[in-house]
């Protein structure tokens, strides 16, 4: 369940958005 919490927090982090945006920009 710890991993689930980490994944949830990661998805809500602006950093994830940045990485997604960078990945999608390619």
Order of alpha helices (4+ residues) and beta strands (2+ residues): alpha-alpha
